[in-house]
Amino acid sequence: MLEIGSKRVFASALDWPGWSRGAKTQEDSIQALIDYAPRYARVAARADMKSPRGGWDFRVVEHLDGGASTDYGVPGSVAKMDSRPMTKAEVEQMCALVDACWSELDEVVKKAPAALRKGPRGGGRDRDKMLDHVLGAESEAYAPKLALKLPHPGIADRKTIAANRRALLDALRAGADGKPLKERGWPVRYAARRIAWHVLDHAWEMEDRSEA
């Protein structure tokens, strides 16, 4: 799927939540997806799945109009395919991959230094603030889209973090018919893709900025 804004394009592998990358052009966004395949393969392995390797032949099944969120750097458009009902096997694969994205983030956090390398202009969150941002987005922005009310846990509150993640996965399973869980909510295919993308985008940023 390609989500096309005026300044930025996102390419997303629809069956692999979290595998979404953005660039300035359609061609560059697909190339970015390919470039990140080895990193996403680690996520797939955590979910006991083998991601495709080599001989890439992507088939674009949807072109979506992007908006301000696309140009800002967020994959914000819901695909037509997101409203398609899911089989039990598809739901469980989706949930296993989202859970694997969280595990990947947890592993990166363990290895990352508290102070991360700054960007060209000295910007960017350090490790703990980045993790808090991810946890806050899930509880305050994403959970309501799945008809949930979740607390914003502290970064060391593993019990609440685990409970929030279980609740999000249960909500994803509850939306297998493809319908949003409440008015102005998200179809679960899109919710899974958005949650997983946000987790991996920051995990990979943290990983990159941990380098000298």
N, CA, C and O of each residue as an XYZ file, in Angstrom:
848
protein
N       0.842     -1.183      0.000
C       0.000      0.000      0.000
C       0.878      1.233      0.000
O       1.854      1.315      0.745
N       0.522      2.196     -0.845
C       1.236      3.469     -0.869
C       0.296      4.580     -0.423
O      -0.793      4.745     -0.974
N       0.722      5.329      0.566
C      -0.027      6.477      1.076
C       0.729      7.721      0.618
O       1.852      7.975      1.056
N       0.096      8.496     -0.273
C       0.810      9.533     -1.000
C       0.366     10.918     -0.547
O      -0.767     11.332     -0.792
N       1.273     11.629      0.118
C       1.029     13.004      0.510
C       1.652     13.950     -0.491
O       2.152     13.514     -1.529
N       1.631     15.236     -0.197
C       2.216     16.220     -1.112
C       3.727     16.307     -0.963
O       4.415     16.743     -1.886
N       4.259     15.890      0.205
C       5.692     15.972      0.456
C       6.324     14.623      0.787
O       7.546     14.476      0.737
N       5.486     13.635      1.125
C       6.022     12.372      1.631
C       5.103     11.222      1.230
O       3.893     11.390      1.072
N       5.712     10.055      1.072
C       4.976      8.841      0.721
C       5.343      7.750      1.714
O       6.513      7.582      2.059
N       4.341      7.011      2.172
C       4.590      5.849      3.016
C       4.269      4.583      2.237
O       3.232      4.491      1.580
N       5.167      3.611      2.318
C       4.919      2.270      1.789
C       4.737      1.339      2.971
O       5.548      1.343      3.897
N       3.680      0.541      2.948
C       3.390     -0.377      4.051
C       3.123     -1.767      3.510
O       2.356     -1.933      2.561
N       3.754     -2.766      4.109
C       3.476     -4.164      3.790
C       2.251     -4.571      4.603
O       2.332     -4.720      5.822
N       1.134     -4.748      3.938
C      -0.153     -4.851      4.636
C      -0.261     -6.064      5.541
O      -0.957     -6.003      6.554
N       0.398     -7.154      5.216
C       0.296     -8.366      6.039
C       1.354     -8.423      7.136
O       1.425     -9.401      7.879
N       2.175     -7.382      7.241
C       3.280     -7.385      8.205
C       3.249     -6.089      9.007
O       3.962     -5.146      8.665
N       2.438     -6.015     10.070
C       2.302     -4.789     10.860
C       3.651     -4.256     11.350
O       4.473     -5.004     11.879
N       3.858     -2.974     11.167
C       5.096     -2.340     11.596
C       6.081     -2.115     10.477
O       6.969     -1.269     10.580
N       5.924     -2.884      9.388
C       6.847     -2.746      8.258
C       6.302     -1.660      7.340
O       5.685     -1.947      6.315
N       6.537     -0.411      7.723
C       6.106      0.778      6.990
C       7.245      1.778      7.007
O       7.805      2.071      8.063
N       7.586      2.300      5.850
C       8.661      3.288      5.787
C       8.254      4.427      4.870
O       7.526      4.235      3.896
N       8.735      5.611      5.200
C       8.401      6.797      4.435
C       9.596      7.376      3.705
O      10.742      7.173      4.107
N       9.324      8.095      2.632
C      10.360      8.770      1.848
C       9.675      9.857      1.017
O       8.468     10.071      1.130
N      10.455     10.533      0.191
C       9.901     11.639     -0.569
C       9.136     11.187     -1.811
O       8.239     11.889     -2.276
N       9.486     10.016     -2.350
C       8.829      9.543     -3.571
C       8.315      8.122     -3.377
O       8.692      7.444     -2.421
N       7.452      7.675     -4.289
C       6.927      6.313     -4.217
C       8.056      5.294     -4.350
O       8.112      4.315     -3.606
N       8.942      5.532     -5.294
C      10.044      4.591     -5.515
C      10.956      4.519     -4.299
O      11.392      3.435     -3.910
N      11.245      5.668     -3.698
C      12.141      5.694     -2.540
C      11.490      5.059     -1.314
O      12.173      4.451     -0.490
N      10.180      5.199     -1.194
C       9.513      4.586     -0.043
C       9.535      3.062     -0.152
O       9.724      2.373      0.850
N       9.343      2.535     -1.358
C       9.433      1.083     -1.551
C      10.861      0.603     -1.310
O      11.071     -0.458     -0.723
N      11.842      1.383     -1.763
C      13.236      1.006     -1.524
C      13.553      1.023     -0.034
O      14.298      0.173      0.454
N      12.993      1.983      0.685
C      13.201      2.033      2.142
C      12.609      0.795      2.800
O      13.189      0.257      3.744
N      11.452      0.335      2.307
C      10.841     -0.883      2.831
C      11.791     -2.068      2.635
O      11.967     -2.890      3.535
N      12.394     -2.142      1.458
C      13.347     -3.217      1.169
C      14.578     -3.100      2.062
O      15.065     -4.099      2.590
N      15.075     -1.883      2.226
C      16.283     -1.673      3.029
C      16.081     -2.100      4.482
O      17.025     -2.544      5.134
N      14.868     -1.968      4.987
C      14.588     -2.324      6.379
C      14.148     -3.782      6.541
O      13.825     -4.212      7.648
N      14.136     -4.538      5.450
C      13.712     -5.938      5.531
C      14.537     -6.753      6.529
O      13.951     -7.522      7.291
N      15.875     -6.624      6.561
C      16.639     -7.405      7.542
C      16.268     -7.072      8.986
O      16.280     -7.950      9.849
N      15.943     -5.826      9.247
C      15.554     -5.451     10.615
C      14.167     -5.987     10.946
O      13.910     -6.423     12.068
N      13.286     -5.951      9.969
C      11.956     -6.487     10.228
C      12.001     -8.014     10.353
O      11.163     -8.608     11.033
N      12.966     -8.637      9.705
C      13.092    -10.098      9.811
C      13.303    -10.525     11.261
O      12.864    -11.606     11.654
N      13.970     -9.691     12.062
C      14.150    -10.001     13.484
C      12.803    -10.038     14.195
O      12.572    -10.880     15.063
N      11.918     -9.122     13.822
C      10.583     -9.073     14.415
C       9.803    -10.323     14.030
O       9.179    -10.962     14.878
N       9.842    -10.665     12.753
C       9.125    -11.854     12.287
C       9.624    -13.103     12.992
O       8.840    -13.988     13.336
N      10.929    -13.171     13.206
C      11.496    -14.332     13.894
C      10.988    -14.424     15.330
O      10.744    -15.518     15.839
N      10.832    -13.280     15.975
C      10.295    -13.277     17.348
C       8.872    -13.839     17.371
O       8.439    -14.410     18.372
N       8.152    -13.672     16.262
C       6.786    -14.180     16.166
C       6.754    -15.584     15.555
O       5.692    -16.086     15.187
N       7.933    -16.211     15.452
C       8.057    -17.554     14.866
C       7.571    -17.599     13.424
O       6.954    -18.571     12.989
N       7.861    -16.533     12.696
C       7.499    -16.477     11.280
C       8.729    -16.130     10.470
O       9.668    -15.509     10.968
N       8.710    -16.537      9.224
C       9.790    -16.194      8.317
C       9.287    -15.119      7.362
O       8.345    -15.338      6.600
N       9.930    -13.955      7.414
C       9.550    -12.900      6.479
C      10.181    -13.188      5.119
O      11.198    -13.877      5.038
N       9.578    -12.661      4.051
C      10.146    -12.887      2.714
C      11.555    -12.333      2.615
O      11.862    -11.280      3.174
N      12.398    -13.041      1.907
C      13.776    -12.574      1.727
C      14.183    -12.708      0.269
O      13.912    -13.720     -0.377
N      14.839    -11.666     -0.240
C      15.406    -11.723     -1.577
C      14.341    -11.759     -2.666
O      13.186    -12.100     -2.410
N      14.744    -11.404     -3.883
C      13.853    -11.475     -5.015
C      12.575    -10.665     -4.842
O      11.483    -11.109     -5.197
N      12.738     -9.456     -4.284
C      11.556     -8.652     -3.976
C      10.757     -8.328     -5.225
O      11.313     -7.893     -6.233
N       9.483     -8.538     -5.154
C       8.577     -8.208     -6.251
C       7.281     -7.699     -5.636
O       6.258     -8.384     -5.660
N       7.334     -6.491     -5.085
C       6.166     -5.935     -4.406
C       5.044     -5.655     -5.398
O       5.279     -5.185     -6.512
N       3.836     -5.950     -4.974
C       2.650     -5.632     -5.770
C       1.849     -4.598     -4.992
O       1.369     -4.881     -3.894
N       1.704     -3.421     -5.545
C       0.957     -2.358     -4.880
C      -0.530     -2.611     -5.099
O      -1.007     -2.599     -6.234
N      -1.261     -2.841     -4.005
C      -2.683     -3.166     -4.113
C      -3.571     -1.967     -3.827
O      -4.759     -1.984     -4.148
N      -3.008     -0.925     -3.226
C      -3.794      0.292     -2.974
C      -2.901      1.522     -3.033
O      -1.764      1.520     -2.560
N      -3.452      2.570     -3.628
C      -2.867      3.904     -3.556
C      -3.831      4.769     -2.754
O      -4.995      4.905     -3.129
N      -3.367      5.348     -1.666
C      -4.223      6.163     -0.806
C      -3.766      7.613     -0.820
O      -2.573      7.903     -0.913
N      -4.727      8.514     -0.727
C      -4.398      9.931     -0.590
C      -3.930     10.182      0.835
O      -4.641      9.873      1.791
N      -2.749     10.735      0.974
C      -2.244     11.117      2.282
C      -2.702     12.513      2.642
O      -3.361     13.186      1.848
N      -2.354     12.943      3.832
C      -2.738     14.272      4.285
C      -1.627     14.910      5.090
O      -0.446     14.632      4.881
N      -2.019     15.765      6.008
C      -1.031     16.476      6.825
C      -0.209     15.506      7.665
O       0.992     15.706      7.843
N      -0.848     14.449      8.186
C      -0.098     13.484      8.998
C       0.939     12.754      8.163
O       2.037     12.472      8.642
N       0.599     12.446      6.919
C       1.557     11.790      6.021
C       2.790     12.658      5.841
O       3.920     12.191      5.978
N       2.558     13.932      5.530
C       3.675     14.848      5.300
C       4.460     15.111      6.577
O       5.656     15.400      6.525
N       3.797     15.013      7.717
C       4.484     15.189      9.001
C       5.386     14.001      9.319
O       6.386     14.144     10.022
N       5.025     12.825      8.795
C       5.845     11.634      9.020
C       5.122     10.514      9.720
O       5.752      9.690     10.382
N       3.781     10.462      9.586
C       2.979      9.433     10.236
C       2.086      8.766      9.190
O       1.398      9.471      8.452
N       2.072      7.433      9.098
C       1.155      6.764      8.171
C      -0.268      6.848      8.716
O      -0.638      6.075      9.599
N      -1.068      7.778      8.198
C      -2.340      8.091      8.821
C      -3.581      7.747      8.035
O      -4.685      8.081      8.467
N      -3.443      7.086      6.889
C      -4.607      6.782      6.055
C      -5.031      5.327      6.208
O      -4.199      4.420      6.221
N      -6.350      5.120      6.324
C      -6.912      3.780      6.457
C      -7.187      3.215      5.072
O      -7.832      3.857      4.244
N      -6.692      2.004      4.830
C      -6.853      1.368      3.528
C      -8.208      0.688      3.410
O      -8.825      0.350      4.420
N      -8.675      0.484      2.179
C      -9.907     -0.268      1.956
C      -9.763     -1.690      2.497
O     -10.711     -2.255      3.043
N      -8.581     -2.253      2.341
C      -8.348     -3.616      2.813
C      -8.469     -3.731      4.331
O      -8.685     -4.820      4.861
N      -8.329     -2.610      5.023
C      -8.405     -2.644      6.487
C      -9.797     -3.004      6.993
O      -9.947     -3.417      8.143
N     -10.818     -2.852      6.149
C     -12.177     -3.189      6.563
C     -12.565     -4.620      6.190
O     -13.703     -5.033      6.410
N     -11.628     -5.368      5.632
C     -11.905     -6.759      5.248
C     -11.908     -7.652      6.494
O     -10.989     -7.561      7.309
N     -12.915     -8.509      6.660
C     -12.924     -9.429      7.804
C     -11.688    -10.320      7.799
O     -11.119    -10.612      6.748
N     -11.284    -10.747      8.993
C     -10.085    -11.566      9.148
C     -10.445    -12.939      9.686
O     -11.372    -13.087     10.484
N      -9.701    -13.939      9.240
C      -9.844    -15.267      9.815
C      -9.136    -15.298     11.167
O      -8.357    -14.400     11.490
N      -9.412    -16.334     11.952
C      -8.759    -16.464     13.246
C      -7.242    -16.541     13.080
O      -6.495    -15.952     13.862
N      -6.790    -17.273     12.057
C      -5.347    -17.400     11.821
C      -4.731    -16.048     11.477
O      -3.632    -15.736     11.935
N      -5.428    -15.243     10.678
C      -4.911    -13.920     10.318
C      -4.833    -13.012     11.537
O      -3.863    -12.274     11.710
N      -5.854    -13.069     12.376
C      -5.860    -12.245     13.590
C      -4.705    -12.622     14.503
O      -4.011    -11.750     15.026
N      -4.500    -13.918     14.694
C      -3.433    -14.358     15.591
C      -2.060    -14.019     15.029
O      -1.153    -13.677     15.789
N      -1.887    -14.107     13.703
C      -0.612    -13.707     13.109
C      -0.381    -12.213     13.316
O       0.723    -11.794     13.664
N      -1.424    -11.411     13.101
C      -1.313     -9.973     13.306
C      -0.926     -9.653     14.745
O      -0.032     -8.842     14.984
N      -1.594    -10.285     15.700
C      -1.311    -10.025     17.114
C       0.088    -10.489     17.497
O       0.777     -9.821     18.268
N       0.511    -11.633     16.960
C       1.857    -12.127     17.252
C       2.923    -11.157     16.759
O       3.951    -10.981     17.412
N       2.687    -10.531     15.619
C       3.657     -9.578     15.082
C       3.673     -8.277     15.878
O       4.738     -7.708     16.116
N       2.497     -7.803     16.291
C       2.467     -6.604     17.139
C       3.195     -6.875     18.453
O       3.974     -6.044     18.921
N       2.940     -8.025     19.038
C       3.615     -8.394     20.282
C       5.123     -8.489     20.078
O       5.902     -8.107     20.951
N       5.525     -8.999     18.922
C       6.952     -9.106     18.612
C       7.595     -7.727     18.468
O       8.765     -7.549     18.808
N       6.841     -6.763     17.972
C       7.361     -5.389     17.880
C       7.643     -4.841     19.276
O       8.662     -4.186     19.494
N       6.744     -5.109     20.217
C       6.988     -4.672     21.603
C       8.228     -5.353     22.171
O       9.029     -4.717     22.856
N       8.388     -6.640     21.890
C       9.565     -7.364     22.387
C      10.845     -6.799     21.795
O      11.868     -6.707     22.474
N      10.780     -6.422     20.523
C      11.946     -5.812     19.882
C      12.299     -4.492     20.559
O      13.470     -4.217     20.817
N      11.288     -3.678     20.845
C      11.527     -2.412     21.546
C      12.146     -2.665     22.913
O      13.114     -2.004     23.286
N      11.597     -3.615     23.660
C      12.113     -3.907     24.993
C      13.591     -4.311     24.934
O      14.385     -3.910     25.785
N      13.945     -5.098     23.934
C      15.332     -5.543     23.807
C      16.253     -4.384     23.457
O      17.366     -4.292     23.974
N      15.792     -3.500     22.580
C      16.601     -2.336     22.201
C      16.803     -1.420     23.406
O      17.901     -0.904     23.620
N      15.740     -1.216     24.197
C      15.838     -0.360     25.379
C      16.883     -0.903     26.355
O      17.642     -0.134     26.944
N      16.922     -2.215     26.525
C      17.889     -2.814     27.439
C      19.328     -2.507     27.030
O      20.195     -2.333     27.887
N      19.577     -2.441     25.758
C      20.933     -2.258     25.244
C      21.318     -0.797     25.049
O      22.502     -0.469     24.981
N      20.327      0.077     24.958
C      20.603      1.478     24.626
C      21.135      2.247     25.831
O      20.716      1.994     26.960
N      22.056      3.184     25.601
C      22.513      4.057     26.693
C      21.428      5.065     27.038
O      20.551      5.346     26.221
N      21.486      5.608     28.244
C      20.472      6.581     28.670
C      20.487      7.824     27.799
O      19.432      8.368     27.474
N      21.674      8.277     27.419
C      21.813      9.458     26.564
C      22.115      8.990     25.145
O      23.120      8.318     24.913
N      21.268      9.335     24.216
C      21.446      8.928     22.833
C      22.174     10.015     22.040
O      22.137     11.198     22.378
N      22.830      9.569     20.982
C      23.522     10.510     20.110
C      22.526     11.512     19.539
O      21.446     11.132     19.086
N      22.886     12.774     19.561
C      21.994     13.825     19.077
C      22.031     13.897     17.561
O      22.968     13.427     16.917
N      20.972     14.508     17.004
C      20.898     14.681     15.567
C      21.740     15.850     15.099
O      22.420     16.491     15.901
N      21.699     16.136     13.783
C      22.523     17.221     13.219
C      22.294     18.568     13.911
O      23.209     19.384     14.022
N      21.042     18.790     14.381
C      20.746     20.076     15.040
C      20.628     19.917     16.549
O      20.103     20.795     17.234
N      21.122     18.788     17.066
C      21.136     18.592     18.504
C      19.822     18.127     19.086
O      19.657     18.139     20.306
N      18.871     17.714     18.243
C      17.545     17.336     18.726
C      17.404     15.844     18.976
O      18.338     15.065     18.788
N      16.208     15.475     19.405
C      15.901     14.064     19.623
C      15.765     13.721     21.092
O      16.517     14.221     21.928
N      14.786     12.853     21.409
C      14.595     12.412     22.792
C      15.682     11.422     23.182
O      16.184     10.677     22.340
N      16.043     11.416     24.458
C      16.907     10.368     24.975
C      16.073      9.123     25.254
O      14.852      9.137     25.101
N      16.742      8.049     25.663
C      16.104      6.723     25.762
C      14.823      6.734     26.590
O      13.775      6.303     26.108
N      14.892      7.215     27.820
C      13.741      7.113     28.716
C      12.574      7.966     28.237
O      11.420      7.549     28.333
N      12.865      9.150     27.726
C      11.791     10.003     27.220
C      11.156      9.408     25.967
O       9.953      9.558     25.751
N      11.950      8.740     25.146
C      11.409      8.108     23.952
C      10.495      6.947     24.320
O       9.422      6.783     23.740
N      10.927      6.142     25.290
C      10.091      5.033     25.737
C       8.800      5.553     26.353
O       7.729      5.003     26.099
N       8.889      6.604     27.156
C       7.690      7.188     27.767
C       6.745      7.713     26.693
O       5.527      7.600     26.828
N       7.293      8.278     25.642
C       6.483      8.776     24.523
C       5.713      7.628     23.863
O       4.528      7.775     23.564
N       6.364      6.502     23.635
C       5.710      5.344     23.012
C       4.584      4.826     23.910
O       3.479      4.558     23.437
N       4.870      4.687     25.205
C       3.860      4.196     26.144
C       2.676      5.159     26.239
O       1.524      4.735     26.321
N       2.971      6.440     26.227
C       1.909      7.435     26.302
C       1.032      7.455     25.065
O      -0.184      7.619     25.164
N       1.646      7.288     23.896
C       0.870      7.257     22.655
C      -0.102      6.085     22.660
O      -1.242      6.215     22.212
N       0.347      4.945     23.167
C      -0.516      3.760     23.178
C      -1.694      3.938     24.128
O      -2.820      3.561     23.801
N      -1.440      4.509     25.301
C      -2.513      4.638     26.296
C      -3.428      5.827     26.017
O      -4.631      5.750     26.266
N      -2.872      6.926     25.502
C      -3.646      8.155     25.389
C      -4.180      8.423     23.982
O      -5.204      9.088     23.830
N      -3.507      7.919     22.961
C      -3.933      8.193     21.583
C      -4.510      6.954     20.900
O      -5.556      7.035     20.256
N      -3.843      5.819     21.033
C      -4.266      4.637     20.288
C      -5.366      3.848     20.995
O      -6.300      3.381     20.343
N      -5.273      3.692     22.301
C      -6.279      2.921     23.038
C      -7.699      3.454     22.816
O      -8.598      2.650     22.569
N      -7.947      4.771     22.892
C      -9.311      5.264     22.659
C      -9.858      4.908     21.284
O     -11.069      4.758     21.124
N      -8.983      4.768     20.283
C      -9.427      4.380     18.949
C      -9.882      2.924     18.900
O     -10.499      2.489     17.928
N      -9.568      2.172     19.968
C     -10.002      0.783     20.070
C     -11.004      0.616     21.214
O     -11.189     -0.481     21.740
N     -11.647      1.726     21.588
C     -12.671      1.729     22.637
C     -12.116      1.300     23.985
O     -12.796      0.622     24.756
N     -10.873      1.696     24.270
C     -10.225      1.336     25.530
C      -9.866      2.593     26.318
O      -9.625      3.657     25.746
N      -9.835      2.449     27.637
C      -9.280      3.463     28.530
C      -8.140      2.800     29.300
O      -8.364      1.903     30.113
N      -6.930      3.248     29.036
C      -5.762      2.644     29.663
C      -4.929      3.702     30.370
O      -4.856      4.840     29.905
N      -4.299      3.348     31.485
C      -3.432      4.297     32.187
C      -2.105      4.473     31.449
O      -1.655      3.588     30.721
N      -1.505      5.619     31.655
C      -0.166      5.879     31.111
C       0.850      5.362     32.131
O       1.043      5.990     33.172
N       1.500      4.236     31.855
C       2.405      3.657     32.858
C       3.755      4.350     32.883
O       4.185      4.934     31.888
N       4.417      4.281     34.022
C       5.802      4.709     34.099
C       6.675      3.714     33.343
O       6.273      2.569     33.135
N       7.851      4.135     32.936
C       8.682      3.268     32.102
C       9.186      2.035     32.852
O       9.576      1.050     32.225
N       9.182      2.079     34.188
C       9.622      0.923     34.974
C       8.445      0.085     35.492
O       8.646     -0.909     36.190
N       7.234      0.486     35.150
C       6.036     -0.212     35.642
C       5.695     -1.359     34.693
O       4.766     -1.265     33.891
N       6.459     -2.431     34.799
C       6.296     -3.544     33.860
C       4.922     -4.196     33.973
O       4.388     -4.685     32.977
N       4.349     -4.210     35.158
C       3.037     -4.839     35.338
C       1.976     -4.114     34.530
O       1.189     -4.748     33.827
N       1.948     -2.785     34.626
C       0.940     -2.021     33.892
C       1.224     -2.038     32.399
O       0.298     -2.113     31.593
N       2.486     -1.971     32.027
C       2.835     -2.042     30.609
C       2.325     -3.349     30.008
O       1.720     -3.356     28.935
N       2.575     -4.456     30.712
C       2.126     -5.763     30.222
C       0.606     -5.834     30.151
O       0.054     -6.391     29.202
N      -0.079     -5.269     31.158
C      -1.547     -5.281     31.165
C      -2.107     -4.446     30.012
O      -3.080     -4.845     29.371
N      -1.500     -3.296     29.748
C      -1.938     -2.458     28.625
C      -1.773     -3.185     27.298
O      -2.650     -3.136     26.436
N      -0.648     -3.853     27.147
C      -0.403     -4.567     25.893
C      -1.393     -5.711     25.711
O      -1.874     -5.938     24.601
N      -1.701     -6.425     26.773
C      -2.701     -7.497     26.672
C      -4.060     -6.932     26.275
O      -4.766     -7.517     25.454
N      -4.424     -5.789     26.861
C      -5.709     -5.167     26.548
C      -5.767     -4.737     25.081
O      -6.796     -4.901     24.426
N      -4.672     -4.190     24.569
C      -4.628     -3.778     23.166
C      -4.762     -4.990     22.247
O      -5.486     -4.932     21.252
N      -4.077     -6.079     22.567
C      -4.181     -7.289     21.747
C      -5.591     -7.862     21.795
O      -6.111     -8.309     20.772
N      -6.212     -7.855     22.964
C      -7.592     -8.338     23.075
C      -8.534     -7.487     22.224
O      -9.460     -8.009     21.602
N      -8.294     -6.175     22.198
C      -9.126     -5.289     21.384
C      -8.917     -5.564     19.901
O      -9.872     -5.530     19.125
N      -7.690     -5.835     19.501
C      -7.428     -6.177     18.106
C      -8.184     -7.444     17.717
O      -8.763     -7.522     16.633
N      -8.174     -8.418     18.594
C      -8.899     -9.669     18.307
C     -10.404     -9.426     18.218
O     -11.098    -10.082     17.441
N     -10.903     -8.488     19.010
C     -12.341     -8.221     19.041
C     -12.841     -7.549     17.770
O     -14.045     -7.534     17.517
N     -11.949     -6.997     16.974
C     -12.357     -6.304     15.759
C     -12.092     -7.085     14.496
O     -11.890     -6.492     13.437
N     -12.086     -8.399     14.580
C     -11.748     -9.239     13.429
C     -12.736     -9.094     12.278
O     -12.411     -9.458     11.147
N     -13.937     -8.571     12.538
C     -14.913     -8.420     11.461
C     -14.600     -7.230     10.562
O     -15.283     -7.010      9.562
N     -13.571     -6.462     10.914
C     -13.162     -5.335     10.082
C     -13.862     -4.035     10.388
O     -13.526     -3.006      9.802
N     -14.841     -4.048     11.302
C     -15.570     -2.832     11.642
C     -14.889     -2.117     12.814
O     -14.405     -2.776     13.735
N     -14.845     -0.783     12.795
C     -14.296     -0.053     13.941
C     -15.041     -0.410     15.219
O     -16.242     -0.678     15.192
N     -14.317     -0.412     16.348
C     -14.934     -0.822     17.601
C     -15.858      0.244     18.188
O     -16.616     -0.053     19.111
N     -15.816      1.451     17.687
C     -16.770      2.484     18.095
C     -16.742      3.578     17.044
O     -15.890      3.578     16.155
N     -17.683      4.512     17.151
C     -17.738      5.607     16.192
C     -16.410      6.359     16.155
O     -15.843      6.699     17.193
N     -15.931      6.609     14.949
C     -14.656      7.293     14.705
C     -13.460      6.494     15.221
O     -12.372      7.038     15.409
N     -13.676      5.199     15.447
C     -12.566      4.341     15.844
C     -11.795      3.837     14.636
O     -12.079      4.215     13.500
N     -10.827      2.990     14.891
C      -9.983      2.443     13.828
C     -10.334      0.986     13.548
O     -10.603      0.244     14.492
N     -10.342      0.546     12.289
C     -10.344     -0.886     12.012
C      -9.060     -1.492     12.585
O      -8.017     -0.839     12.606
N      -9.141     -2.734     13.047
C      -7.991     -3.273     13.775
C      -6.770     -3.503     12.882
O      -5.639     -3.448     13.364
N      -6.983     -3.758     11.600
C      -5.812     -3.900     10.711
C      -4.991     -2.605     10.716
O      -3.764     -2.632     10.817
N      -5.694     -1.473     10.604
C      -4.975     -0.201     10.628
C      -4.382      0.061     12.007
O      -3.244      0.515     12.116
N      -5.148     -0.223     13.063
C      -4.647      0.003     14.422
C      -3.369     -0.781     14.666
O      -2.410     -0.255     15.231
N      -3.354     -2.040     14.243
C      -2.159     -2.866     14.422
C      -0.982     -2.285     13.647
O       0.142     -2.237     14.148
N      -1.249     -1.843     12.422
C      -0.174     -1.286     11.603
C       0.369     -0.003     12.217
O       1.578      0.225     12.239
N      -0.544      0.836     12.717
C      -0.126      2.124     13.289
C       0.646      1.917     14.593
O       1.698      2.524     14.791
N       0.132      1.069     15.480
C       0.811      0.805     16.753
C       2.187      0.207     16.507
O       3.182      0.652     17.079
N       2.233     -0.808     15.650
C       3.501     -1.504     15.391
C       4.505     -0.587     14.711
O       5.693     -0.617     15.033
N       4.033      0.232     13.765
C       4.944      1.177     13.108
C       5.556      2.121     14.132
O       6.764      2.357     14.110
N       4.742      2.662     15.026
C       5.245      3.630     15.998
C       6.285      2.994     16.914
O       7.310      3.601     17.223
N       6.010      1.774     17.340
C       6.950      1.050     18.207
C       8.278      0.833     17.488
O       9.340      1.135     18.033
N       8.218      0.309     16.266
C       9.460     -0.004     15.555
C      10.191      1.250     15.093
O      11.422      1.287     15.099
N       9.458      2.263     14.699
C      10.110      3.488     14.246
C      10.993      4.052     15.353
O      12.112      4.494     15.095
N      10.490      4.036     16.583
C      11.291      4.557     17.693
C      12.333      3.545     18.166
O      13.412      3.938     18.611
N      12.031      2.267     18.079
C      13.040      1.265     18.436
C      14.233      1.374     17.499
O      15.380      1.342     17.943
N      13.966      1.503     16.216
C      15.058      1.604     15.248
C      15.795      2.933     15.375
O      17.011      2.983     15.193
N      15.074      4.009     15.685
C      15.737      5.289     15.945
C      16.654      5.172     17.154
O      17.795      5.633     17.126
N      16.153      4.560     18.203
C      16.947      4.389     19.417
C      18.191      3.538     19.117
O      19.283      3.827     19.605
N      18.014      2.514     18.330
C      19.126      1.646     17.951
C      20.172      2.428     17.172
O      21.366      2.330     17.456
N      19.728      3.202     16.193
C      20.653      3.981     15.358
C      21.392      5.035     16.186
O      22.585      5.269     15.988
N      20.682      5.657     17.100
C      21.287      6.741     17.881
C      22.068      6.241     19.081
O      22.633      7.032     19.835
N      22.100      4.915     19.259
C      22.949      4.332     20.295
C      24.388      4.185     19.814
O      25.307      3.995     20.610
N      24.566      4.277     18.508
C      25.905      4.111     17.937
C      26.748      5.345     18.191
O      26.231      6.454     18.325
N      28.044      5.138     18.256
C      28.970      6.262     18.491
C      28.952      7.188     17.284
O      29.657      8.197     17.269
